[in-house]
């Protein structure tokens, strides 16, 4: 299991334009041949309900989006299924998406926790 935590932090709130996405965290993960990377659980809290959290594994097409500003979810979503004969390196991206039609702000205390499993 891999646990990934994050918080927006900084000195002030971050303004995000209408329908825009802002990258919050990026890490590199190796997925061995014939292995999957699964998003087992996700806990997040954004102080503004207009924000959705977006978890994606680039260059894989695996994406998970949760709306509503907060959640304690168990999506069991396969983000990467490595069917190749070689290990692959992916970029795991955590982003916030402003779903509103006007600019909204992320709070410094907005945070998330992911549990990922390679199997």
C-alpha distances in whole Angstrom, upper triangle without the diagonal:
4,7,10,13,17,20,23,25,29,32,33,32,31,33,32,35,35,33,31,28,26,23,21,18,18,15,15,12,13,13,14,17,17,13,12,10,10,10,9,11,13,15,18,22,25,28,30,29,30,27,24,21,20,17,17,16,19,21,20,21,18,19,18,21,21,25,26,25,23,20,18,16,14,15,13,14,14,14,15,16,17,20,22,23,21,18,18,17,16,17,15,17,18,21,24,26,30,31,34,38,38,36,34,32,29,29,27,25,24,20,16,13,10,7,6,5,7,9
4,6,10,13,17,20,22,25,29,30,29,28,30,29,32,33,30,28,25,23,20,18,15,14,12,12,10,12,12,15,18,18,14,13,10,10,10,10,11,12,14,16,20,22,26,27,27,28,25,22,18,18,14,15,14,17,19,18,20,17,17,17,19,20,23,25,23,21,19,17,16,15,15,14,14,14,14,14,16,17,21,22,23,21,17,17,15,14,14,12,14,15,18,21,24,27,29,32,35,35,33,31,29,26,26,24,22,21,17,14,10,8,6,5,6,8,11
4,7,10,14,17,19,22,26,26,25,25,28,27,30,31,29,27,23,21,19,16,13,13,12,13,12,15,15,18,21,22,18,16,13,12,10,10,10,10,11,13,16,19,22,24,24,26,22,20,16,16,14,15,15,18,21,20,21,18,18,17,18,18,21,22,21,18,17,15,14,14,15,14,15,16,15,17,19,20,24,25,26,24,21,20,18,16,15,12,14,13,17,19,22,25,27,30,33,33,31,28,26,23,22,21,19,17,14,11,7,6,5,6,9,12,15
4,7,11,14,16,19,22,23,22,21,24,23,26,27,26,24,20,18,15,12,10,10,9,12,11,15,16,19,22,23,19,17,13,13,11,12,11,10,11,12,14,17,20,22,22,23,20,18,14,14,12,13,14,17,19,19,20,17,16,15,16,17,19,21,19,17,16,15,15,15,16,15,16,16,15,17,20,21,25,26,27,25,21,19,17,15,13,10,11,10,13,16,19,22,24,27,30,30,28,25,23,19,19,18,16,14,11,8,6,5,7,8,11,14,17
4,7,11,12,16,19,20,19,19,22,21,25,26,25,23,19,17,14,11,9,11,11,14,15,18,20,23,26,27,23,21,17,16,13,14,12,10,9,10,12,14,17,19,20,21,18,17,13,14,13,15,16,19,22,22,22,20,18,16,17,16,19,19,17,15,15,14,15,16,17,18,18,19,18,20,23,24,28,29,31,28,25,23,20,18,16,13,12,10,13,14,18,21,23,25,29,28,26,23,20,17,16,14,13,11,8,6,4,6,9,11,15,17,21
4,7,9,12,16,16,15,15,18,18,22,23,22,20,17,14,12,8,7,10,11,15,16,20,22,25,28,29,25,23,19,18,16,17,14,12,11,9,11,12,15,17,18,19,16,15,12,13,13,15,17,19,22,22,23,20,18,17,17,16,18,18,15,14,15,15,16,18,19,20,20,21,19,21,25,26,30,31,33,30,27,24,21,19,16,13,12,9,11,12,16,18,21,23,26,25,23,20,17,13,13,11,10,9,6,5,7,9,12,14,18,20,24
4,6,9,12,13,12,12,16,16,20,22,21,19,16,13,12,8,9,12,14,18,20,23,25,29,32,32,29,26,23,22,19,20,17,14,12,10,10,10,12,14,16,18,14,15,12,14,15,17,19,21,24,25,25,23,20,19,18,17,18,18,14,14,15,16,18,20,21,23,22,24,22,24,28,30,33,34,36,34,30,27,24,22,18,16,14,11,11,12,15,17,20,21,24,23,20,17,14,10,9,7,6,6,4,7,9,12,15,18,21,24,27
4,7,10,10,9,9,12,13,16,19,19,16,14,11,10,7,9,13,15,19,21,25,27,31,34,34,31,28,25,24,21,22,20,16,14,11,11,10,11,13,16,16,13,14,12,14,15,18,20,21,24,25,25,23,21,19,18,17,17,17,14,14,17,18,20,22,23,25,24,25,23,26,29,31,35,35,37,35,31,29,25,22,19,17,14,11,10,10,13,15,18,19,22,20,17,14,11,8,7,5,6,6,6,9,12,15,18,20,24,26,30
4,7,8,8,10,13,15,19,21,22,19,17,14,13,10,12,15,17,21,23,27,29,33,36,37,34,31,27,27,24,25,22,19,17,14,13,12,13,15,18,19,16,18,16,18,19,21,23,24,27,28,29,27,24,23,22,21,21,21,17,17,19,21,23,25,26,28,27,29,27,29,33,34,38,38,40,37,34,31,28,25,22,19,17,14,14,14,17,18,21,22,25,22,19,16,13,10,8,4,6,8,9,12,15,17,21,23,26,29,32
4,6,8,9,12,15,18,21,22,20,18,15,14,12,13,17,19,23,26,29,32,35,38,40,36,34,30,30,27,28,26,23,21,18,17,15,15,17,20,21,18,20,19,20,21,23,25,26,29,30,31,29,27,26,24,24,24,23,20,20,23,24,27,29,29,31,31,32,29,31,35,36,40,40,42,39,36,33,29,27,23,22,19,17,16,16,19,19,22,23,25,22,19,17,13,11,9,6,9,11,12,15,18,21,24,26,30,32,35
4,7,9,13,16,19,22,24,21,20,17,17,15,17,20,23,27,29,33,35,39,42,43,40,38,34,34,30,32,29,26,24,20,19,17,16,18,21,22,20,22,21,23,25,27,29,30,32,34,34,33,30,29,27,26,26,25,21,22,25,27,29,32,32,35,34,35,33,35,39,40,43,44,46,43,39,37,33,30,27,25,23,20,19,18,21,20,24,24,26,23,19,17,13,12,10,7,10,13,15,18,21,24,28,30,33,35,39
4,7,9,13,16,19,21,19,18,15,17,15,17,21,24,27,30,34,36,40,43,44,40,38,34,33,30,32,29,25,23,19,17,15,14,15,19,19,17,20,20,22,24,26,29,29,32,33,33,32,29,28,25,24,23,22,19,20,24,26,28,31,32,34,33,35,32,35,38,40,43,44,46,43,40,37,34,31,27,25,22,20,18,16,18,18,21,21,22,19,15,13,10,9,8,6,10,12,15,18,21,24,28,30,34,36,39
4,7,10,13,16,17,16,15,13,15,13,16,20,23,27,29,33,35,39,41,42,39,36,32,31,28,29,27,23,21,17,15,12,11,11,15,15,14,16,17,19,21,24,26,27,30,31,31,29,26,25,22,21,20,19,16,17,21,23,26,29,29,31,30,32,30,33,36,38,42,42,45,42,39,36,32,29,26,24,20,18,15,13,15,14,17,17,19,16,12,10,6,6,5,6,9,10,13,16,20,23,26,28,32,34,38
4,6,10,13,15,12,12,9,12,11,14,18,21,25,27,31,33,37,39,40,37,34,30,30,27,28,26,22,21,17,15,12,12,12,15,14,12,15,15,17,19,21,24,24,27,28,28,27,24,23,20,20,19,18,15,18,21,24,25,28,28,30,29,30,28,30,34,36,39,40,42,40,37,33,30,27,23,22,18,16,13,11,12,11,15,15,16,14,10,8,5,5,7,8,11,11,13,16,20,22,26,27,31,33,36
4,7,10,12,10,11,10,13,13,17,20,23,27,29,33,34,38,40,41,38,35,32,31,28,30,28,24,22,19,17,13,13,12,14,12,12,15,16,17,20,22,25,25,28,29,28,27,24,23,20,20,18,18,15,18,22,25,26,29,29,31,30,31,29,31,35,37,40,41,43,41,38,35,32,28,25,23,19,17,14,11,12,10,13,12,13,10,7,6,4,6,9,11,14,13,16,18,22,24,28,29,33,35,38
4,7,8,6,7,7,11,12,16,18,22,25,28,31,32,36,38,38,36,33,30,29,26,28,26,22,21,18,16,13,13,11,13,11,10,12,13,15,18,19,22,22,25,26,25,24,21,20,17,17,16,16,14,17,20,24,24,27,26,29,27,28,26,28,32,34,37,38,41,39,36,32,30,26,23,21,17,15,11,9,8,7,10,10,11,9,6,6,6,7,11,13,15,14,16,18,21,23,26,27,31,33,36
4,6,5,8,9,13,15,18,21,25,27,30,33,34,38,39,40,37,34,31,31,28,30,28,25,24,21,19,16,16,13,15,11,11,14,15,16,19,21,24,23,25,27,25,25,22,21,18,19,17,17,16,20,23,26,27,29,28,31,28,30,27,30,33,35,38,39,42,40,38,34,31,28,24,23,19,17,14,11,9,7,9,9,8,6,4,7,9,11,14,17,19,17,19,21,24,25,29,30,33,35,38
4,5,9,11,15,17,20,22,26,29,31,34,35,38,40,40,37,34,31,30,28,30,28,25,24,21,20,16,17,13,14,10,10,13,15,16,19,21,24,24,26,26,24,24,21,20,17,17,15,16,15,19,22,25,26,28,27,30,27,29,27,30,33,35,38,39,42,40,38,35,32,29,25,24,20,18,15,12,9,6,7,6,5,4,5,7,10,13,16,19,21,18,21,22,25,26,29,30,33,35,38
4,7,10,14,16,19,21,24,27,28,31,32,35,37,36,34,31,28,27,25,27,25,22,22,20,19,16,17,14,13,10,10,11,13,13,17,18,21,21,23,23,21,21,17,17,14,15,13,14,14,18,20,24,23,26,24,27,24,26,23,26,29,32,34,35,39,37,35,32,29,26,23,21,18,16,13,10,7,5,5,6,6,8,8,10,12,14,17,20,21,18,20,20,24,24,27,27,31,32,35
4,7,10,13,16,18,21,24,26,29,30,33,35,35,33,30,27,26,24,26,25,22,22,19,18,15,17,14,15,11,10,11,12,12,15,16,19,19,21,21,20,20,17,17,14,15,14,16,15,18,21,24,24,26,24,26,24,25,22,25,28,30,33,34,37,35,33,29,27,23,20,19,15,14,10,8,6,6,8,9,10,10,9,10,11,12,16,18,20,17,18,19,22,22,26,26,29,31,33
4,7,9,12,14,17,20,22,25,26,30,31,32,29,26,23,23,20,23,22,19,19,16,16,14,16,14,15,12,9,9,9,9,12,12,15,16,18,19,17,17,14,14,12,13,13,15,14,17,19,21,21,23,21,23,21,22,19,22,25,27,30,31,34,32,30,26,23,20,17,15,12,10,7,6,4,6,9,11,13,13,11,11,12,11,15,17,18,15,16,16,19,19,22,22,26,27,30
4,6,9,11,15,18,21,24,25,29,31,32,29,26,23,23,20,23,22,18,18,16,16,13,16,14,16,13,10,11,10,10,12,13,15,16,18,19,19,18,15,15,14,15,15,16,15,17,19,21,21,23,22,24,22,23,20,22,26,27,30,31,34,32,29,25,22,19,15,14,10,9,5,5,7,8,12,14,15,15,12,12,11,10,13,14,16,13,14,14,17,18,21,22,25,26,30
4,6,8,11,14,17,20,22,26,28,29,26,24,20,20,18,21,20,17,17,15,16,14,17,17,18,16,13,12,10,9,10,11,13,13,16,17,17,16,14,14,14,15,16,18,16,17,19,21,21,22,21,22,20,21,17,19,23,25,28,28,31,28,26,22,19,16,12,11,7,6,4,7,9,12,15,17,19,18,16,15,14,12,14,14,16,13,13,13,15,16,19,19,22,23,27
4,7,11,14,17,20,22,26,28,29,26,24,20,20,17,20,18,15,15,13,13,12,15,16,17,16,13,12,10,10,10,12,14,15,18,19,19,18,15,15,14,15,16,17,15,16,17,19,19,21,20,22,20,21,18,20,24,25,29,29,32,29,26,23,20,16,13,11,8,6,5,7,10,13,16,18,21,20,17,15,13,10,12,11,13,10,10,10,12,13,17,17,21,23,26
4,7,11,13,17,19,22,25,26,23,21,17,18,16,18,17,14,15,13,15,15,18,19,20,19,16,15,11,11,10,11,12,13,16,17,18,17,15,15,15,16,18,20,17,17,18,19,19,20,20,20,19,19,16,18,22,23,26,27,29,26,23,20,16,14,10,8,6,5,7,10,13,16,19,22,24,23,21,19,17,14,15,14,15,13,11,10,11,12,15,15,18,20,23
4,7,10,13,16,19,22,23,21,19,15,17,15,18,18,16,17,16,18,18,21,22,23,22,18,17,13,12,10,10,10,10,13,15,16,15,14,15,16,18,20,22,20,20,21,21,21,21,20,20,18,18,15,16,19,20,23,24,25,23,19,16,13,10,7,6,5,6,9,12,15,19,21,24,26,26,24,22,20,18,19,18,18,16,14,13,13,13,15,14,17,18,21
4,7,10,13,16,19,21,18,17,14,15,14,17,17,16,18,18,20,21,24,25,26,25,21,20,16,14,12,11,10,11,13,14,17,15,15,16,18,20,22,25,23,22,22,22,21,21,20,20,18,17,14,14,18,18,22,22,23,20,16,14,10,8,6,5,7,9,12,16,19,22,24,27,30,30,27,26,24,21,22,20,20,19,16,14,14,12,14,12,15,15,19
4,7,10,13,16,18,16,15,12,15,15,18,19,18,20,21,23,24,28,28,29,28,24,22,19,16,13,12,9,10,11,13,16,15,16,17,20,22,25,27,26,25,25,24,23,22,21,20,18,17,13,13,16,15,19,18,20,16,13,10,7,6,5,6,9,12,15,19,21,25,27,30,32,33,30,29,27,24,26,24,24,22,20,18,16,14,15,13,14,13,17
4,6,10,13,15,12,12,9,12,13,16,17,17,20,21,24,25,29,30,30,29,26,23,19,17,14,12,9,10,12,12,15,14,15,17,20,22,25,28,26,25,24,23,22,21,19,18,16,14,12,11,13,12,16,16,17,14,10,8,6,5,6,7,11,13,17,20,23,26,28,32,34,35,33,31,30,26,28,26,26,24,21,18,16,14,13,10,11,10,13
4,6,10,12,10,10,9,13,15,17,19,20,23,24,28,29,32,33,33,33,29,26,23,20,16,14,11,12,12,12,16,15,17,19,22,25,28,31,30,29,27,26,24,22,21,19,17,15,13,10,12,10,14,13,14,11,7,6,4,6,9,10,14,17,20,24,26,30,31,35,37,38,36,35,33,30,31,30,30,27,24,22,20,17,16,12,12,9,12
4,7,8,6,7,7,11,13,16,18,20,23,25,28,30,33,34,33,33,29,26,23,20,16,14,11,12,12,11,14,13,16,18,21,24,27,30,30,29,27,25,23,21,19,17,15,12,11,8,8,7,10,10,11,9,6,5,6,7,11,11,15,18,21,25,26,30,31,35,38,38,37,36,34,32,33,32,31,29,26,22,20,17,15,12,10,7,9
4,6,5,8,9,13,16,18,21,23,26,28,32,33,37,38,37,37,33,30,26,24,20,18,14,15,15,14,17,16,19,21,25,27,31,34,33,32,30,28,26,23,22,19,18,14,14,10,10,7,9,9,9,7,4,6,9,11,14,15,19,22,25,28,30,34,35,39,41,42,41,39,38,35,37,36,35,32,29,26,23,20,18,14,12,8,9
4,5,9,11,15,18,20,23,25,29,31,34,36,39,40,39,38,35,32,28,25,22,19,16,16,15,14,17,17,20,22,26,29,32,36,35,34,32,31,28,25,23,20,19,15,15,11,9,6,6,6,5,5,5,7,11,13,16,17,21,24,27,30,32,36,36,40,42,44,42,41,41,38,39,38,38,35,32,29,26,23,21,17,15,11,10
4,7,10,13,17,18,22,24,28,30,34,35,39,39,38,38,35,31,28,25,22,19,16,17,16,14,17,16,19,21,25,28,31,34,35,33,31,29,26,23,21,18,17,13,14,10,7,5,5,7,7,8,8,10,13,14,18,18,22,24,27,30,32,35,36,40,42,44,43,41,41,38,40,39,38,35,32,29,26,22,20,16,14,10,9
4,7,10,13,15,18,21,24,26,30,32,36,36,35,35,32,28,25,22,19,17,14,16,16,13,15,14,17,19,22,25,28,31,31,30,28,26,23,20,18,15,14,10,11,8,6,5,7,9,10,10,9,10,12,13,16,16,19,21,24,28,29,33,33,37,40,41,40,39,38,35,36,36,35,32,29,25,22,19,16,13,10,6,5
4,6,10,12,15,17,21,23,27,29,32,33,31,31,28,25,21,19,15,14,11,14,14,11,13,11,14,15,19,21,25,28,28,26,24,22,19,16,14,11,10,7,8,5,4,6,9,11,13,13,11,11,12,12,14,13,17,18,21,24,26,29,30,34,36,38,37,35,35,32,33,33,32,29,26,22,20,16,14,10,8,6,5
4,7,9,12,14,18,20,23,25,29,29,28,28,25,22,18,16,12,11,9,12,13,11,12,9,12,13,16,18,22,25,25,23,21,19,17,14,13,10,9,6,6,5,7,8,12,14,16,15,12,11,11,10,12,10,13,15,18,21,23,26,27,31,34,35,34,32,31,28,30,29,28,25,22,18,16,12,10,7,6,5,7
4,6,9,11,15,17,21,23,27,27,26,26,23,20,16,15,11,11,10,14,15,12,13,10,11,11,14,16,19,22,22,20,18,16,13,11,9,6,5,4,6,7,9,11,14,17,19,18,16,15,15,13,14,12,14,15,18,20,22,25,25,29,32,33,33,31,30,27,28,28,26,24,20,17,14,10,9,6,5,6,8
4,6,8,11,14,17,19,23,24,22,23,20,16,13,12,9,10,10,14,16,14,14,10,10,9,11,12,16,19,19,17,14,13,10,8,7,5,5,6,7,10,12,15,18,20,23,22,19,17,16,14,14,11,12,12,15,17,19,22,22,26,29,30,29,27,27,24,25,25,23,20,17,13,11,7,6,5,7,9,11
4,7,11,14,17,20,23,24,23,24,21,18,15,15,12,14,14,18,20,17,17,13,13,11,14,14,17,19,19,17,14,11,8,6,6,4,7,9,10,13,14,17,20,23,25,24,21,20,19,17,17,14,16,15,18,19,21,24,24,28,31,32,31,29,28,25,26,26,23,21,17,14,11,8,5,5,7,10,11
4,7,10,14,17,20,21,20,21,19,16,13,13,11,14,15,19,21,19,19,15,14,11,13,12,15,16,16,13,10,8,6,4,6,7,9,12,12,15,18,20,23,26,28,27,24,23,21,19,18,15,15,14,16,17,19,22,22,26,29,30,29,26,25,22,23,23,20,17,14,11,8,6,5,7,10,13,15
4,6,10,13,16,18,16,18,15,12,10,11,10,13,15,18,21,19,19,15,13,10,11,9,12,13,13,10,7,6,5,6,8,10,11,13,13,17,19,22,25,28,30,28,25,24,22,19,18,14,14,11,13,14,16,19,19,22,26,27,25,23,22,18,19,19,17,14,11,7,6,5,7,9,12,16,18
4,7,10,13,15,14,17,14,12,10,12,12,16,18,21,24,23,22,18,16,13,12,10,12,12,11,8,6,4,6,9,11,13,14,17,17,20,23,26,29,31,33,32,29,27,25,22,20,16,15,12,14,14,16,18,19,22,25,26,24,21,20,16,16,17,14,11,8,6,5,7,9,12,15,19,21
4,7,10,12,11,13,11,10,8,11,12,15,18,21,24,23,22,19,16,13,12,9,10,10,8,5,6,7,9,12,13,16,16,19,18,21,25,27,31,33,35,33,30,28,25,22,20,16,15,11,12,11,13,15,16,18,22,22,21,17,16,13,13,13,11,8,6,4,6,9,12,15,18,21,24
4,6,9,9,12,10,10,9,13,14,18,21,24,27,26,25,22,19,16,14,11,11,9,6,4,7,9,12,15,16,19,20,22,21,25,28,31,34,36,38,37,33,31,29,25,23,19,17,13,13,11,13,14,15,17,21,20,19,15,13,10,10,11,9,6,6,6,9,12,15,18,22,25,28
4,5,7,9,7,8,9,12,15,18,21,24,26,26,25,23,19,16,14,11,10,9,5,6,9,12,14,18,18,22,21,24,23,26,29,32,35,37,40,38,35,32,29,26,23,20,17,13,12,9,11,11,13,14,17,17,15,11,10,7,7,10,8,5,7,9,12,15,18,21,24,27,30
4,7,9,8,11,12,16,18,22,25,27,30,30,29,26,23,20,17,14,12,10,7,8,12,15,17,21,22,25,25,28,26,30,33,36,39,41,43,42,38,36,33,29,26,23,20,17,15,12,13,12,14,14,17,16,14,11,9,7,6,9,8,6,9,12,15,18,22,24,28,31,34
4,5,6,9,12,15,18,21,25,27,29,29,27,25,22,19,16,13,11,8,6,9,12,16,18,22,22,25,25,28,26,30,33,36,39,41,43,42,39,36,33,30,27,24,20,17,14,11,11,9,10,10,13,13,11,8,7,7,8,12,11,9,12,14,17,20,23,25,29,32,35
4,5,8,11,14,17,20,24,26,29,28,26,24,20,17,14,11,8,5,4,7,11,14,16,20,20,23,23,26,25,28,32,34,37,39,42,41,38,35,33,29,27,23,20,17,15,11,11,9,9,9,13,13,13,10,11,10,12,15,14,11,13,14,18,19,23,25,28,31,33
4,7,10,13,17,19,23,25,27,27,24,23,19,17,13,11,8,7,6,10,13,17,18,21,21,24,23,26,24,28,31,34,37,38,42,40,38,34,32,28,26,23,20,16,13,10,8,6,5,6,9,10,10,8,9,10,12,16,16,13,15,16,19,20,24,25,29,31,34
4,7,10,13,16,20,21,24,23,22,20,16,14,10,9,7,7,5,9,12,15,16,19,18,22,20,23,21,25,28,31,34,35,38,37,34,31,28,25,22,19,16,13,10,6,5,5,6,8,11,12,11,8,9,8,11,14,14,10,12,13,16,17,21,22,26,28,31
4,6,10,13,17,19,21,20,18,16,13,10,7,5,4,6,6,8,10,13,13,16,15,18,17,19,18,21,24,27,30,32,35,34,31,28,26,22,20,17,14,11,8,6,5,7,7,10,14,15,14,12,12,11,14,16,15,12,12,12,14,15,18,19,22,25,27
4,7,10,14,16,18,18,16,14,11,8,6,5,7,9,8,9,10,12,12,14,13,16,14,16,15,18,22,24,27,29,32,30,28,25,22,19,16,13,10,7,6,5,6,9,10,14,17,17,16,14,14,12,14,15,15,11,10,9,11,11,15,16,19,21,24
4,6,10,12,15,14,13,11,7,6,4,7,9,12,11,12,12,14,13,14,13,15,12,14,12,15,19,21,24,26,29,27,25,21,19,16,13,10,8,6,5,6,7,11,12,15,18,19,18,17,16,14,17,18,18,14,13,11,12,12,14,14,18,19,22
4,7,10,13,12,11,8,6,5,6,9,12,15,14,14,14,14,13,13,11,12,10,11,9,12,15,18,21,23,25,24,21,18,16,12,10,7,6,5,7,9,11,14,15,19,22,23,22,20,19,17,19,19,19,15,13,11,11,9,12,11,14,16,19
4,6,9,8,8,6,4,6,9,12,15,18,18,18,17,18,16,16,13,14,11,10,7,9,13,15,18,19,22,21,18,15,13,10,8,6,5,7,8,11,12,16,17,21,23,24,23,22,22,20,22,22,22,19,17,14,14,12,14,12,14,15,18
4,6,5,7,6,7,9,12,15,18,22,21,21,20,20,18,17,15,14,11,10,6,7,11,12,15,16,19,17,15,11,10,6,6,5,6,9,11,15,16,20,21,25,27,28,27,26,25,23,25,25,25,21,19,17,16,13,14,12,13,13,16
3,5,7,8,9,12,15,18,21,24,24,24,23,24,22,21,19,18,15,13,9,9,12,12,15,16,18,17,14,11,9,6,5,6,8,11,13,16,17,21,22,25,27,28,27,26,26,24,26,26,26,24,22,19,19,17,18,15,17,16,18
4,7,9,11,14,17,20,23,26,26,27,26,26,24,23,20,19,16,14,10,9,12,11,14,14,17,15,13,10,9,6,7,9,11,14,15,19,19,23,24,27,29,30,29,29,29,27,29,29,29,27,25,22,22,19,20,17,18,17,19
4,5,8,12,15,19,22,25,25,25,24,24,22,21,17,16,13,10,7,6,8,9,12,12,16,15,13,10,10,8,9,10,11,14,16,19,19,23,24,27,29,31,30,29,29,27,30,30,30,27,25,22,21,18,18,15,16,15,16
4,6,10,13,16,19,23,24,24,23,23,21,20,16,16,12,10,7,8,10,12,13,15,19,18,17,14,14,11,12,12,12,14,15,18,18,21,21,25,27,28,28,28,28,26,29,30,30,26,24,22,21,18,19,16,17,17,18
4,7,10,14,17,21,21,21,20,20,17,16,12,12,8,7,4,6,9,11,14,16,19,19,17,14,14,11,11,10,11,12,14,16,17,20,20,24,26,28,28,27,27,25,27,28,27,24,22,19,18,15,16,13,14,14,16
4,7,10,13,17,17,18,17,17,15,14,11,12,8,9,6,9,12,15,18,20,23,22,20,17,16,13,12,10,10,10,11,13,13,17,17,20,23,24,24,23,23,21,24,25,24,21,19,16,16,14,15,13,15,16,18
4,7,10,14,14,14,13,14,11,11,8,10,7,9,8,12,14,18,20,23,26,25,23,20,19,15,14,11,11,10,11,12,12,15,15,19,22,23,23,22,22,20,22,23,22,18,17,14,14,12,13,13,15,17,18
4,7,10,11,12,11,13,11,12,10,13,10,13,12,15,18,21,24,26,29,28,26,23,22,18,16,13,12,10,9,9,9,12,11,15,18,20,20,18,19,17,19,21,20,16,15,13,14,13,15,15,18,20,22
4,7,8,8,8,10,9,11,10,13,12,15,14,18,21,24,27,29,32,31,29,26,25,21,19,16,14,12,11,10,10,12,11,15,18,19,19,17,18,16,18,20,18,15,14,12,13,13,15,16,19,21,23
4,6,7,8,12,11,14,13,17,16,19,18,22,25,28,30,33,36,35,32,29,28,24,22,19,16,14,12,10,9,10,9,11,15,17,17,15,16,14,16,19,18,14,14,13,15,16,18,20,23,25,27
4,6,8,11,12,15,15,19,19,22,21,25,28,31,34,36,39,38,35,33,31,27,25,22,19,16,14,11,11,11,10,11,15,16,16,14,15,14,15,18,17,13,14,14,16,17,20,22,25,28,30
4,7,11,12,16,16,20,19,22,21,25,28,31,34,36,39,38,35,32,30,26,24,20,18,14,12,10,10,10,10,12,15,16,15,12,12,10,12,14,13,9,11,11,14,15,19,21,24,27,30
4,7,9,13,14,18,18,21,21,24,27,30,33,36,38,37,34,31,29,26,24,20,18,14,14,12,13,13,14,15,19,20,19,16,15,13,13,15,13,10,10,9,11,13,16,19,22,25,28
4,6,10,11,15,15,19,19,23,25,28,31,34,36,35,32,30,28,25,23,20,18,15,15,14,15,16,16,18,22,23,22,19,19,16,16,18,15,12,11,9,10,12,14,16,19,23,25
4,7,10,13,14,18,18,22,24,27,30,33,35,34,31,29,28,25,23,20,19,16,17,16,18,19,19,22,26,26,26,23,22,19,19,20,17,14,12,10,9,10,11,14,17,21,22
4,6,9,11,14,15,19,21,24,27,30,32,31,29,27,26,23,22,18,18,15,17,16,18,20,20,22,26,27,27,24,23,21,21,22,20,17,14,11,10,10,10,13,15,18,20
4,6,8,12,14,17,19,22,24,27,30,29,26,25,24,22,21,18,18,16,18,19,20,23,22,25,29,30,30,27,27,24,24,25,23,20,17,14,12,10,9,11,12,16,17
4,5,9,11,14,16,19,22,25,27,27,25,23,22,20,19,16,17,15,17,18,18,21,21,24,27,29,29,27,26,24,25,26,24,20,18,15,13,11,10,11,12,15,16
4,7,9,12,13,16,19,22,24,24,22,21,21,18,19,16,17,16,19,20,21,24,24,27,31,32,32,30,29,27,28,28,26,23,20,16,14,11,10,9,9,12,12
4,6,9,11,14,17,20,22,22,20,18,18,16,16,14,15,15,17,18,19,22,22,26,29,30,30,28,28,26,27,28,26,23,20,17,15,12,11,10,10,12,13
4,6,7,10,13,16,19,18,17,15,16,13,15,13,14,15,18,20,21,24,24,28,31,32,32,30,30,28,29,30,28,25,22,19,17,13,12,10,9,10,10
4,7,10,13,15,18,17,15,13,13,10,11,9,11,13,15,18,18,22,22,26,29,30,30,28,28,25,27,28,27,23,21,17,16,13,12,9,10,10,12
4,6,9,11,14,13,12,10,10,8,11,10,13,15,18,21,22,25,26,29,32,33,32,31,31,28,30,30,30,26,24,20,19,15,14,11,11,9,11
4,6,9,12,12,11,10,12,11,14,14,17,19,21,24,25,29,29,33,35,37,36,35,35,32,34,34,33,30,27,24,22,18,17,13,12,10,10
4,6,8,8,8,7,10,10,14,15,18,20,23,26,27,31,32,35,37,39,38,37,37,34,36,36,35,32,29,26,24,20,19,15,13,11,10
4,7,8,10,10,13,14,17,18,21,24,26,30,30,34,34,38,40,42,41,40,40,38,40,39,39,36,33,29,28,24,22,18,16,13,13
4,5,8,8,12,14,17,19,22,25,28,31,32,35,36,40,41,43,42,42,41,39,41,40,40,37,34,31,29,26,24,20,19,15,15
4,7,9,13,15,19,21,24,28,30,34,35,38,39,43,45,46,45,44,44,41,43,42,42,39,36,33,31,28,26,22,20,16,15
4,6,10,13,17,19,22,25,28,32,33,37,38,41,43,45,43,43,42,39,41,40,40,37,34,31,29,26,24,20,19,15,15
4,7,10,14,15,19,22,25,29,31,34,36,39,41,42,41,40,39,36,37,36,36,34,31,28,26,22,21,17,16,12,13
4,6,10,12,16,19,22,26,27,31,32,36,38,39,37,36,35,33,35,34,33,31,28,25,24,21,20,16,15,12,14
4,7,10,13,16,19,23,25,29,30,34,36,36,34,34,32,30,31,30,30,28,25,23,21,19,18,15,15,13,15
4,6,9,13,16,19,21,25,26,30,32,33,31,30,29,26,28,27,27,25,22,20,19,16,16,13,14,12,15
4,6,10,12,16,18,22,24,27,29,29,28,27,25,23,25,24,24,22,20,17,17,15,16,13,15,14,18
4,7,10,14,16,20,21,25,27,28,26,25,23,21,22,22,21,19,16,14,13,11,12,11,13,13,16
4,6,10,12,16,18,21,24,24,22,21,20,17,19,19,19,16,14,12,13,11,14,13,16,16,20
4,7,10,14,16,19,22,22,20,18,17,14,16,16,16,13,11,9,10,10,13,13,16,18,21
4,7,10,12,15,18,18,16,15,14,11,14,14,15,12,11,10,13,13,16,16,20,21,24
4,7,9,12,15,15,13,11,10,8,11,13,13,10,11,11,14,14,18,19,22,24,27
4,6,9,12,12,11,10,11,10,14,16,16,13,14,14,17,17,20,21,24,26,29
4,6,8,8,8,7,9,9,13,16,17,14,15,16,19,20,24,25,28,30,33
4,7,9,10,9,12,12,16,19,19,16,18,18,21,22,25,26,29,31,33
4,5,7,8,11,13,16,19,20,17,20,20,24,25,28,29,32,35,37
4,7,9,13,15,18,22,23,20,23,24,27,28,31,32,36,37,40
4,6,10,13,16,19,21,19,22,24,27,28,32,33,36,38,41
4,7,10,13,16,18,17,20,21,25,27,30,32,35,37,40
4,7,10,13,15,13,16,18,22,24,28,29,33,35,38
4,6,9,12,10,14,16,20,22,26,28,32,34,37
4,7,8,7,10,13,17,19,23,25,28,31,34
4,5,5,9,13,16,19,23,25,29,32,35
4,6,8,12,15,19,22,25,28,31,34
4,6,10,13,17,20,23,26,29,32
4,7,11,14,18,20,24,27,30
4,7,10,14,17,20,23,26
4,7,10,13,17,20,23
4,7,10,13,17,20
4,6,10,13,16
4,7,10,13
4,7,10
4,6
4
